[in-house]
Amino acid sequence: MAPPPLKRGSRLKALLPVSLNVLLAAVVGLPIGAAARSATPQPRRIGVWLTNSPSTLYYDGARIDRAVDDLARSGFTTLYPNVWSRGTTFHRSRHAPMEPALAKANPNLDPICRLTRSARRRGMEVIPWFEYGLMEPASAAIVRERPEWVLQRRDGSTGVEMHGTTMVWLNPAHPGVRQRFLGLITEIVQRCDVDGIQLDDHFAWPVELGYDPYTRQLYRAEKGVEPPANHTDRFWMKWRRQQLTSLLRELRQQLNELDASSGRGRLGQPPERVISLSPGPFRFAYNRWLQDWELWSVGELVDDLIVQNYAYSVRGFAKDLDQPALVKAKEWGMPVEIGILAGFGGRTPNMTTLREKVKLATARGHGVIYFYWEGLWGVHAGPEGGASRKAAFRKLHEEVNRSGR
């Protein structure tokens, strides 16, 4: 099983010096050990992202079951299946259309629920990944129908080129955007009874955006002036980050309410659902996307932190492990994992390189999450071949679990 985060409400206590924890324990009547339990080592997650692109996994129930079996036998504890991609879902949704290939192949399959049931039978957690966050294709119906929801640059442009496609960002401060975003998440949580949800670097506010009429009006109403012309003005960046934080806080509240209504977190029941976040390195995440994942983690808006480290070389990977915010993150009383590239397209590290990276990450106390499923031993397994890599991953994870590192 994957490690639980500290009980909510205790993470700030975990950051206090031992002497203050002792005082806090005396004041609130906790055992000293409970107030200082962040020092207790937790087992580490070994996880993988699963996605429909490029993969046929989501379109065949038997293939889903075989994949989960293989992952369980290879020592994986947590699965992060993509559930929100290119403005579409992988189930019948009240808020967005179904992914076209799934609608054509098997609209009744419900792959996320199928995967969740299969994983739960094997003692694994499932935390669906909202890959596209607040990002939508510029051609999406919702963009045409609700242009006032779209963030703009100072010149009125909206498009961001990503992976050969023009994307736009919906405004996290707009009530309509917030209602739809929260609806998409709570819908899949209730539908499949998953163990949490994951946001990544697309749950963001691109720093050059924010000059659309709605945001300008909201800023004027609060500050009495127009937004600064310089999109990197630190107070303007902070204000927009606060809007993103507010949406995350509302998500936290809604998940807490769902947990309370279902009994999660009570004795004998499944644990509270987690909010997992997978950002890039801290400086880049904040300066480019206004993601303050340090603040969100310490403020208990995030329970599981996976920092992407896709440096291809071992030297570059090791350097990125030593970024200050990531070093501090180990003190925050929550699981902290490293996102490692297993294979994608023409970039498939060999097992010797992957072993070195996993050892570097786990030696620093981190779990590991691989991107992505097909890069383990599937279509992007590279010249080593699927059978060889599957055996190598199983052996590697046995070593990690045996050493506690």
HUQUI-V898912 format. One record per residue. N is the residue number from 1. RES is the residue in three letters. D_CENTER is the distance of its C-alpha to the mean C-alpha in whole Angstrom. Layout:
N;RES;D_CENTER, N;RES;D_CENTER
This chain:
1;MET;18, 2;ALA;15, 3;PRO;16, 4;PRO;16, 5;PRO;15, 6;LEU;18, 7;LYS;19, 8;ARG;18, 9;GLY;21, 10;SER;22, 11;ARG;19, 12;LEU;22, 13;LYS;24, 14;ALA;23, 15;LEU;23, 16;LEU;27, 17;PRO;29, 18;VAL;31, 19;SER;34, 20;LEU;32, 21;ASN;30, 22;VAL;34, 23;LEU;35, 24;LEU;32, 25;ALA;33, 26;ALA;37, 27;VAL;36, 28;VAL;34, 29;GLY;35, 30;LEU;32, 31;PRO;33, 32;ILE;33, 33;GLY;31, 34;ALA;28, 35;ALA;28, 36;ALA;27, 37;ARG;25, 38;SER;22, 39;ALA;25, 40;THR;24, 41;PRO;23, 42;GLN;20, 43;PRO;19, 44;ARG;16, 45;ARG;14, 46;ILE;14, 47;GLY;12, 48;VAL;11, 49;TRP;10, 50;LEU;12, 51;THR;14, 52;ASN;17, 53;SER;18, 54;PRO;20, 55;SER;20, 56;THR;22, 57;LEU;20, 58;TYR;20, 59;TYR;23, 60;ASP;25, 61;GLY;25, 62;ALA;27, 63;ARG;24, 64;ILE;21, 65;ASP;23, 66;ARG;24, 67;ALA;21, 68;VAL;20, 69;ASP;23, 70;ASP;23, 71;LEU;20, 72;ALA;21, 73;ARG;24, 74;SER;22, 75;GLY;21, 76;PHE;17, 77;THR;16, 78;THR;12, 79;LEU;11, 80;TYR;8, 81;PRO;10, 82;ASN;10, 83;VAL;12, 84;TRP;12, 85;SER;14, 86;ARG;17, 87;GLY;17, 88;THR;18, 89;THR;17, 90;PHE;18, 91;HIS;20, 92;ARG;23, 93;SER;21, 94;ARG;23, 95;HIS;21, 96;ALA;20, 97;PRO;22, 98;MET;21, 99;GLU;21, 100;PRO;24, 101;ALA;24, 102;LEU;23, 103;ALA;26, 104;LYS;28, 105;ALA;28, 106;ASN;27, 107;PRO;26, 108;ASN;26, 109;LEU;24, 110;ASP;21, 111;PRO;19, 112;ILE;16, 113;CYS;18, 114;ARG;21, 115;LEU;18, 116;THR;17, 117;ARG;21, 118;SER;21, 119;ALA;19, 120;ARG;20, 121;ARG;23, 122;ARG;22, 123;GLY;21, 124;MET;17, 125;GLU;14, 126;VAL;12, 127;ILE;8, 128;PRO;8, 129;TRP;6, 130;PHE;7, 131;GLU;8, 132;TYR;11, 133;GLY;10, 134;LEU;13, 135;MET;15, 136;GLU;18, 137;PRO;20, 138;ALA;23, 139;SER;25, 140;ALA;23, 141;ALA;26, 142;ILE;24, 143;VAL;24, 144;ARG;28, 145;GLU;28, 146;ARG;27, 147;PRO;27, 148;GLU;27, 149;TRP;24, 150;VAL;23, 151;LEU;23, 152;GLN;25, 153;ARG;27, 154;ARG;30, 155;ASP;32, 156;GLY;30, 157;SER;28, 158;THR;25, 159;GLY;24, 160;VAL;21, 161;GLU;22, 162;MET;19, 163;HIS;20, 164;GLY;23, 165;THR;22, 166;THR;23, 167;MET;20, 168;VAL;20, 169;TRP;18, 170;LEU;18, 171;ASN;19, 172;PRO;17, 173;ALA;21, 174;HIS;22, 175;PRO;23, 176;GLY;23, 177;VAL;19, 178;ARG;18, 179;GLN;20, 180;ARG;19, 181;PHE;15, 182;LEU;15, 183;GLY;17, 184;LEU;15, 185;ILE;13, 186;THR;15, 187;GLU;17, 188;ILE;15, 189;VAL;15, 190;GLN;18, 191;ARG;19, 192;CYS;18, 193;ASP;17, 194;VAL;14, 195;ASP;13, 196;GLY;10, 197;ILE;7, 198;GLN;3, 199;LEU;4, 200;ASP;4, 201;ASP;8, 202;HIS;10, 203;PHE;9, 204;ALA;12, 205;TRP;16, 206;PRO;18, 207;VAL;20, 208;GLU;23, 209;LEU;23, 210;GLY;24, 211;TYR;28, 212;ASP;28, 213;PRO;30, 214;TYR;28, 215;THR;26, 216;ARG;30, 217;GLN;31, 218;LEU;29, 219;TYR;29, 220;ARG;33, 221;ALA;33, 222;GLU;31, 223;LYS;33, 224;GLY;36, 225;VAL;35, 226;GLU;34, 227;PRO;30, 228;PRO;31, 229;ALA;32, 230;ASN;30, 231;HIS;26, 232;THR;26, 233;ASP;28, 234;ARG;26, 235;PHE;27, 236;TRP;26, 237;MET;22, 238;LYS;22, 239;TRP;23, 240;ARG;20, 241;ARG;18, 242;GLN;19, 243;GLN;19, 244;LEU;15, 245;THR;15, 246;SER;17, 247;LEU;15, 248;LEU;12, 249;ARG;15, 250;GLU;17, 251;LEU;14, 252;ARG;14, 253;GLN;18, 254;GLN;17, 255;LEU;15, 256;ASN;18, 257;GLU;21, 258;LEU;19, 259;ASP;19, 260;ALA;23, 261;SER;24, 262;SER;23, 263;GLY;24, 264;ARG;21, 265;GLY;21, 266;ARG;25, 267;LEU;27, 268;GLY;27, 269;GLN;24, 270;PRO;20, 271;PRO;18, 272;GLU;16, 273;ARG;13, 274;VAL;10, 275;ILE;7, 276;SER;4, 277;LEU;3, 278;SER;4, 279;PRO;7, 280;GLY;11, 281;PRO;14, 282;PHE;15, 283;ARG;18, 284;PHE;16, 285;ALA;13, 286;TYR;16, 287;ASN;19, 288;ARG;17, 289;TRP;15, 290;LEU;16, 291;GLN;12, 292;ASP;14, 293;TRP;11, 294;GLU;14, 295;LEU;16, 296;TRP;13, 297;SER;12, 298;VAL;16, 299;GLY;17, 300;GLU;15, 301;LEU;12, 302;VAL;9, 303;ASP;10, 304;ASP;8, 305;LEU;7, 306;ILE;7, 307;VAL;9, 308;GLN;10, 309;ASN;14, 310;TYR;15, 311;ALA;19, 312;TYR;21, 313;SER;24, 314;VAL;24, 315;ARG;25, 316;GLY;23, 317;PHE;20, 318;ALA;22, 319;LYS;22, 320;ASP;19, 321;LEU;18, 322;ASP;21, 323;GLN;19, 324;PRO;20, 325;ALA;17, 326;LEU;16, 327;VAL;19, 328;LYS;19, 329;ALA;16, 330;LYS;17, 331;GLU;20, 332;TRP;17, 333;GLY;17, 334;MET;14, 335;PRO;12, 336;VAL;11, 337;GLU;11, 338;ILE;12, 339;GLY;10, 340;ILE;14, 341;LEU;15, 342;ALA;17, 343;GLY;19, 344;PHE;19, 345;GLY;22, 346;GLY;24, 347;ARG;22, 348;THR;22, 349;PRO;23, 350;ASN;26, 351;MET;25, 352;THR;27, 353;THR;25, 354;LEU;21, 355;ARG;23, 356;GLU;24, 357;LYS;20, 358;VAL;19, 359;LYS;22, 360;LEU;22, 361;ALA;18, 362;THR;19, 363;ALA;23, 364;ARG;21, 365;GLY;19, 366;HIS;16, 367;GLY;14, 368;VAL;13, 369;ILE;11, 370;TYR;13, 371;PHE;12, 372;TYR;14, 373;TRP;16, 374;GLU;19, 375;GLY;19, 376;LEU;19, 377;TRP;23, 378;GLY;23, 379;VAL;24, 380;HIS;23, 381;ALA;24, 382;GLY;26, 383;PRO;30, 384;GLU;29, 385;GLY;29, 386;GLY;27, 387;ALA;29, 388;SER;29, 389;ARG;26, 390;LYS;25, 391;ALA;28, 392;ALA;26, 393;PHE;23, 394;ARG;24, 395;LYS;27, 396;LEU;24, 397;HIS;22, 398;GLU;25, 399;GLU;26, 400;VAL;23, 401;ASN;23, 402;ARG;27, 403;SER;27, 404;GLY;24, 405;ARG;23
